[in-house]
Amino acid sequence: MSRTGGSLGDDTTVLETTARILDGKAVAAEIRAEVAQRVAELLATGGRRPGLAAVLVGDDPASKVYVGSKKRASEEVGMLGRVEILPSDTPRERVDALLDELNGDDAIDGILVQLPLPEHLPERPIVERVLPEKDVDGFHPLNVGSLWLDQRGLAPATPSGVIELLHRSGIEIAGRRAVVVGRSAIVGKPMAGLLLREHATVTVCHSRTRDLPAVCREADILVAAVGRAGVIGPEHVREGAVVVDVGMNRLTERAQVDHFFPGDAHRRDVFERRGSTLVGDVDFTRVARKAAAITPVPGGVGPLTVAMLLVNTLAAARRRQGLD
């Protein structure tokens, strides 16, 4: 199940700041290269090629782009990539039958269902239809339990990518105060679990948290995963904090662009050409002036999600072949 500075992406803000920009695109490329090498080593020793299957119900253009990118990414690292697209009016029995087929296919090690599903299809039962050993999104109850019990399992890709980004950027986690804003089952809760694994002291905030700015200012590491454009401002961030923005929101009004990117001619140009531009859950322009390090949108956490799906697929393949 997946939801949907210059070189980081066309939307990226050009900003003079002392904050270190955490380049998720570069880290994702590094991870993909490592996966490609490990896949080649697996094949060289007689192992079976890992396989990743994406299931899409409906004809949403953005979702088609997402599943297509996952297929290409898997093939680029030497895996088998497969996309199954069903009509939007497909009955649940047909979706279940397809998932059962993929569960039983020895060539497929990872299965993901692209969200959102059409309204007539229940999300949770369909997610749970995927075998836990093939659940590369890490949302099956058995994988969720494994995460919180510190047992081996498949952890969700986006929060796993955040941990990789922090590690590979040389940012210490152990012993530090981490605040996660957002308690979704997809990002917020597993993010908290993975930070606990790394020995951080973790606070999870949500819509009913009292005095949210004050709680956030306690963070050495602040992770925003709310799904609301620019909801985290400078009043939420203490000087020298590390800020990780998981959000991806599209601005479609000129006034919004002028508010979040004042004086940014590049962003205005993108908006004029496309009719929209991307922003995270963090007011990047203002927060970057206080943070020690910050992820941009795009080019921050986003590229790491697909990279970690590949990591999970390789891990699932090795386990299913008795190699781990």
C-alpha positions as CSV (number, residue, x, y, z in Angstrom):
1,M,0.0,0.0,0.0
2,S,1.4,3.3,-1.0
3,R,0.1,6.8,-0.9
4,T,0.2,8.8,-2.7
5,G,18.4,23.7,-4.4
6,G,18.6,23.3,-8.0
7,S,19.5,19.7,-8.7
8,L,16.8,18.4,-6.2
9,G,13.9,19.2,-8.5
10,D,12.3,21.8,-10.7
11,D,10.1,23.0,-7.8
12,T,13.0,23.4,-5.4
13,T,13.2,26.7,-3.6
14,V,16.4,28.8,-4.3
15,L,17.1,30.1,-0.8
16,E,20.1,31.6,1.0
17,T,20.2,29.8,4.3
18,T,22.7,28.5,6.8
19,A,20.7,25.3,7.3
20,R,22.2,22.1,5.8
21,I,20.0,20.8,3.0
22,L,19.5,17.0,3.4
23,D,19.6,15.7,-0.1
24,G,17.2,12.7,-0.2
25,K,17.6,12.4,-4.0
26,A,21.3,11.7,-3.6
27,V,20.8,9.3,-0.7
28,A,18.1,7.4,-2.7
29,A,20.5,7.1,-5.6
30,E,23.1,5.7,-3.3
31,I,20.7,3.1,-1.9
32,R,19.5,2.1,-5.3
33,A,23.1,1.5,-6.4
34,E,23.6,-0.7,-3.4
35,V,20.5,-2.7,-4.1
36,A,21.5,-3.2,-7.7
37,Q,24.9,-4.5,-6.6
38,R,23.2,-6.9,-4.1
39,V,20.8,-8.2,-6.8
40,A,23.7,-8.8,-9.1
41,E,25.5,-10.7,-6.4
42,L,22.3,-12.8,-5.7
43,L,22.0,-13.8,-9.3
44,A,25.7,-14.5,-9.7
45,T,25.5,-17.0,-6.8
46,G,22.5,-18.8,-8.4
47,G,19.7,-17.0,-6.6
48,R,16.4,-16.1,-8.1
49,R,15.7,-12.6,-9.4
50,P,13.6,-10.6,-6.9
51,G,10.1,-9.6,-8.1
52,L,7.9,-6.6,-7.2
53,A,4.3,-6.3,-8.2
54,A,2.2,-3.1,-7.9
55,V,-1.6,-3.3,-8.0
56,L,-3.7,-0.3,-9.1
57,V,-7.5,-0.2,-9.2
58,G,-8.8,2.6,-11.3
59,D,-7.4,5.0,-13.9
60,D,-6.1,7.9,-11.8
61,P,-3.3,9.5,-13.9
62,A,-1.1,10.3,-10.9
63,S,-1.4,6.8,-9.6
64,K,-0.5,5.4,-12.9
65,V,2.6,7.5,-12.9
66,Y,3.5,6.3,-9.3
67,V,3.1,2.6,-10.1
68,G,5.0,3.1,-13.4
69,S,7.9,4.7,-11.6
70,K,8.0,1.8,-9.1
71,K,8.1,-0.7,-12.0
72,R,10.9,1.2,-13.7
73,A,12.9,1.5,-10.5
74,S,12.7,-2.2,-9.8
75,E,13.8,-3.0,-13.3
76,E,16.7,-0.6,-13.1
77,V,18.2,-2.5,-10.2
78,G,17.8,-5.8,-11.9
79,M,14.5,-6.9,-10.4
80,L,11.3,-8.2,-12.1
81,G,8.8,-5.3,-12.2
82,R,5.1,-6.0,-12.7
83,V,2.1,-3.7,-12.7
84,E,-1.5,-5.0,-12.6
85,I,-4.2,-2.4,-13.4
86,L,-7.9,-3.1,-12.8
87,P,-10.9,-1.0,-13.8
88,S,-12.3,1.3,-11.1
89,D,-15.5,-0.7,-10.9
90,T,-13.7,-4.0,-10.2
91,P,-15.6,-6.0,-7.5
92,R,-13.7,-6.9,-4.3
93,E,-13.8,-10.6,-5.3
94,R,-11.7,-9.8,-8.3
95,V,-9.1,-7.8,-6.3
96,D,-8.9,-10.6,-3.7
97,A,-8.4,-13.1,-6.5
98,L,-5.5,-11.1,-8.0
99,L,-3.8,-10.7,-4.7
100,D,-4.2,-14.4,-4.0
101,E,-2.6,-15.1,-7.4
102,L,0.3,-12.8,-6.6
103,N,0.6,-14.3,-3.1
104,G,1.0,-17.7,-4.7
105,D,3.4,-16.6,-7.5
106,D,7.0,-17.7,-6.6
107,A,8.4,-15.1,-8.9
108,I,6.9,-12.2,-6.9
109,D,8.5,-11.3,-3.5
110,G,6.9,-8.0,-2.9
111,I,3.3,-6.8,-3.4
112,L,2.0,-3.3,-2.9
113,V,-1.5,-1.9,-3.5
114,Q,-1.6,1.7,-4.7
115,L,-3.9,4.0,-2.7
116,P,-6.4,5.4,-2.7
117,L,-8.7,2.6,-3.6
118,P,-12.2,3.3,-5.1
119,E,-14.8,3.9,-2.4
120,H,-16.5,0.6,-2.7
121,L,-13.3,-1.3,-1.8
122,P,-12.4,-1.6,1.9
123,E,-8.8,-0.6,2.4
124,R,-7.8,-2.6,5.5
125,P,-9.1,-6.1,4.5
126,I,-7.4,-5.7,1.1
127,V,-4.1,-4.7,2.8
128,E,-4.3,-7.7,5.1
129,R,-4.9,-10.0,2.0
130,V,-1.2,-9.6,1.1
131,L,1.0,-12.2,2.8
132,P,3.1,-10.6,5.5
133,E,6.3,-11.9,4.0
134,K,5.4,-10.1,0.7
135,D,4.1,-7.0,2.3
136,V,6.9,-4.6,1.3
137,D,4.8,-1.6,2.4
138,G,5.0,-3.0,6.0
139,F,1.3,-2.4,6.8
140,H,0.2,-6.0,7.5
141,P,-0.7,-6.4,11.3
142,L,2.1,-9.0,11.7
143,N,4.7,-6.5,10.3
144,V,3.3,-3.7,12.4
145,G,3.6,-6.0,15.5
146,S,7.1,-7.0,14.5
147,L,8.1,-3.3,14.4
148,W,6.9,-2.6,17.9
149,L,8.3,-5.8,19.3
150,D,11.7,-5.2,17.7
151,Q,11.5,-8.4,15.7
152,R,12.5,-9.0,12.1
153,G,9.9,-7.9,9.6
154,L,9.2,-5.4,6.8
155,A,8.9,-1.8,8.0
156,P,7.1,0.9,6.1
157,A,9.2,2.5,3.4
158,T,8.8,6.2,4.1
159,P,9.8,6.2,7.8
160,S,12.5,3.7,7.0
161,G,13.8,6.2,4.4
162,V,13.9,8.9,7.0
163,I,16.1,6.8,9.3
164,E,18.4,6.0,6.4
165,L,18.6,9.7,5.5
166,L,19.5,10.7,9.1
167,H,22.1,7.9,9.4
168,R,23.8,8.6,6.0
169,S,23.8,12.3,6.7
170,G,25.8,11.7,9.9
171,I,22.9,12.9,12.2
172,E,22.9,11.3,15.6
173,I,19.6,9.9,16.8
174,A,20.4,8.0,20.0
175,G,19.7,9.9,23.1
176,R,18.1,12.8,21.3
177,R,14.6,14.2,21.7
178,A,12.4,13.5,18.6
179,V,9.0,14.9,18.0
180,V,6.7,13.4,15.3
181,V,3.8,15.5,14.2
182,G,1.1,13.2,12.8
183,R,-0.1,9.8,14.0
184,S,-1.1,8.0,10.8
185,A,-0.6,4.3,10.5
186,I,1.4,4.9,7.3
187,V,4.0,7.4,8.5
188,G,3.5,8.8,12.0
189,K,3.2,5.7,14.2
190,P,5.9,3.6,12.4
191,M,8.1,6.7,12.4
192,A,7.8,6.8,16.2
193,G,8.5,3.1,16.4
194,L,11.7,3.3,14.3
195,L,13.0,6.3,16.2
196,L,12.5,4.4,19.4
197,R,14.5,1.5,17.9
198,E,17.3,4.1,17.4
199,H,17.1,5.0,21.1
200,A,15.6,8.4,20.7
201,T,13.1,9.8,23.2
202,V,10.0,10.2,21.2
203,T,6.9,12.4,21.4
204,V,4.0,12.0,19.0
205,C,1.8,15.0,18.4
206,H,-1.6,15.3,16.6
207,S,-4.6,17.5,16.2
208,R,-5.5,17.5,19.9
209,T,-2.0,18.2,21.2
210,R,-2.1,21.2,23.5
211,D,0.3,24.0,22.7
212,L,1.8,22.3,19.7
213,P,4.5,24.9,19.0
214,A,5.9,24.5,22.5
215,V,6.0,20.7,22.3
216,C,7.7,20.9,18.9
217,R,10.3,23.3,20.2
218,E,11.6,20.6,22.5
219,A,12.7,18.5,19.5
220,D,16.3,17.9,18.4
221,I,14.7,16.1,15.5
222,L,11.3,17.2,14.3
223,V,9.4,15.1,11.7
224,A,6.4,16.6,10.1
225,A,3.9,14.2,8.6
226,V,0.5,16.0,8.7
227,G,-0.5,16.4,5.1
228,R,-1.2,20.2,5.4
229,A,0.8,22.7,3.5
230,G,3.2,24.7,5.6
231,V,1.6,23.9,8.9
232,I,4.9,23.8,10.7
233,G,6.4,27.3,11.0
234,P,9.4,28.9,12.7
235,E,7.4,29.1,15.9
236,H,7.5,25.3,16.0
237,V,11.3,24.9,15.7
238,R,14.1,25.7,18.1
239,E,17.4,27.0,16.9
240,G,19.6,24.2,15.6
241,A,17.0,21.5,15.2
242,V,16.9,18.9,12.4
243,V,13.7,19.2,10.5
244,V,12.4,16.3,8.3
245,D,9.4,17.2,6.1
246,V,7.4,14.1,5.0
247,G,4.6,16.2,3.5
248,M,3.8,16.6,-0.2
249,N,1.1,19.2,-1.0
250,R,0.3,21.0,-4.2
251,L,-0.3,24.8,-4.2
252,T,-2.8,25.9,-6.9
253,E,-3.3,29.6,-5.9
254,R,-0.9,32.4,-6.5
255,A,-1.5,33.9,-3.1
256,Q,-0.3,30.6,-1.5
257,V,2.9,30.6,-3.5
258,D,3.6,34.2,-2.6
259,H,3.0,33.4,1.1
260,F,5.2,30.3,1.3
261,F,7.9,31.5,-1.2
262,P,8.1,35.3,-0.9
263,G,10.5,36.8,-3.4
264,D,11.2,33.4,-5.0
265,A,11.1,34.1,-8.7
266,H,12.0,30.5,-9.5
267,R,8.9,29.2,-7.7
268,R,6.7,31.8,-9.3
269,D,8.0,30.8,-12.7
270,V,7.2,27.1,-12.0
271,F,3.7,28.1,-10.8
272,E,3.1,30.1,-13.9
273,R,4.2,27.3,-16.2
274,R,2.5,24.5,-14.5
275,G,-0.4,26.1,-12.7
276,S,0.8,24.6,-9.4
277,T,3.9,24.0,-7.3
278,L,4.8,21.6,-4.5
279,V,5.3,22.4,-0.8
280,G,5.7,20.2,2.2
281,D,4.2,20.4,5.7
282,V,7.0,22.7,6.7
283,D,7.2,26.4,5.8
284,F,10.6,25.8,4.3
285,T,11.6,29.4,3.6
286,R,11.1,30.6,7.2
287,V,12.0,27.4,9.1
288,A,15.3,26.9,7.2
289,R,16.6,30.1,8.8
290,K,16.4,28.5,12.3
291,A,17.1,24.8,11.6
292,A,20.6,23.2,11.5
293,A,19.4,20.8,8.8
294,I,16.2,20.5,6.8
295,T,14.8,18.4,4.0
296,P,13.4,20.2,0.9
297,V,10.2,19.3,-1.0
298,P,10.7,17.9,-3.5
299,G,14.0,16.2,-3.3
300,G,13.9,15.2,0.4
301,V,12.0,12.3,1.7
302,G,10.0,11.5,-1.4
303,P,12.8,9.7,-3.4
304,L,13.6,7.5,-0.4
305,T,10.2,5.9,-0.4
306,V,10.8,4.0,-3.7
307,A,14.4,3.2,-2.7
308,M,13.3,1.6,0.5
309,L,10.6,-0.4,-1.3
310,L,13.4,-1.9,-3.3
311,V,15.4,-2.6,-0.1
312,N,12.3,-4.4,1.3
313,T,11.7,-6.4,-1.9
314,L,15.3,-7.6,-1.9
315,A,15.1,-8.5,1.8
316,A,11.9,-10.4,1.2
317,A,13.4,-12.2,-1.7
318,R,16.4,-13.3,0.2
319,R,14.3,-14.5,3.1
320,R,12.0,-16.4,0.8
321,Q,15.1,-18.1,-0.7
322,G,16.5,-19.0,2.7
323,L,19.4,-16.7,2.5
324,D,18.7,-14.5,5.6
